[in-house]
C-alpha cells in the first residue's frame, strides 16, 4: 500500500478513492483472500476511517464461471460482505473532500472487446460460455452506460473517471474524440503498449491522480 494512502487513512481524510481494475486472481477464493486482507489492513490503520473502494472485474475473474451474470452475482456478494463496491456497467456519483461536497462521476465496468480483433473472447480466457456475439453486446451495454453518464444533468461539470478492465479502444469506436470529455481513464489491463503511448489523456493501470490538486485515486 502506498505510504501516502496509509497517511490519508490514518488521518481519516476523505479526499481519495481506491480502485481495482480486475485480474487480481483466477478464482473467487483467491480474490476473496486478497480483498479481505486489503480491507483488514485499512481497518488496522484506522478503525474509524471509511475507505471508499471500487472494483471492476477482469477476464481472469470471469474465467472460473460459465456465464457473466453468474460471476457478477458471486463477486458482488463477496464485495458487499467486506465493504467494497463492484461496478458492473454502472456509474455512481462519489462525494470527496473534507466536507464531501465535491462530486466525481465514476463510470465502471469490464468493458469487454467489441472492437479488438485478436484479444477478445475467442483468444483469451474469460467466461467459459461467452460467445463473440454476447461479448460485443456487453461492450455496447457499457458504452451506453458511459454515454448516459456523460449526459447526466445532475452532475454537469463534475470530473468523469472511467474505470474499466479493457482499454478504451476495445469498447469505444471513436475513443480519441470521447477522451476529451474524460478527466481520467483507469484500465486494469494493457493489451497494446503502443496504444497507451499514443493516448493524450491520462491513462493508468494502478496509480494515483490529483484532482483539483487535493483529491486522489489509488
HELIX and SHEET records of a PDB file:
HELIX    1   1 UNK A    3  UNK A   10  1                                   8    
HELIX    2   2 UNK A   28  UNK A   45  1                                  18    
HELIX    3   3 UNK A   59  UNK A   62  1                                   4    
HELIX    4   4 UNK A   68  UNK A   82  1                                  15    
HELIX    5   5 UNK A  132  UNK A  150  1                                  19    
HELIX    6   6 UNK A  153  UNK A  155  5                                   3    
HELIX    7   7 UNK A  168  UNK A  171  1                                   4    
HELIX    8   8 UNK A  175  UNK A  178  1                                   4    
HELIX    9   9 UNK A  179  UNK A  181  5                                   3    
HELIX   10  10 UNK A  193  UNK A  198  1                                   6    
SHEET    1   A 5 UNK A  85  UNK A  86  0                                        
SHEET    2   A 5 UNK A  53  UNK A  55  1                                        
SHEET    3   A 5 UNK A  16  UNK A  20  1                                        
SHEET    4   A 5 UNK A 215  UNK A 217  1                                        
SHEET    5   A 5 UNK A 209  UNK A 211 -1                                        
SHEET    1   B 5 UNK A  90  UNK A  96  0                                        
SHEET    2   B 5 UNK A 102  UNK A 109 -1                                        
SHEET    3   B 5 UNK A 159  UNK A 164  1                                        
SHEET    4   B 5 UNK A 184  UNK A 187  1                                        
SHEET    5   B 5 UNK A 203  UNK A 204  1                                        
END                                                                             
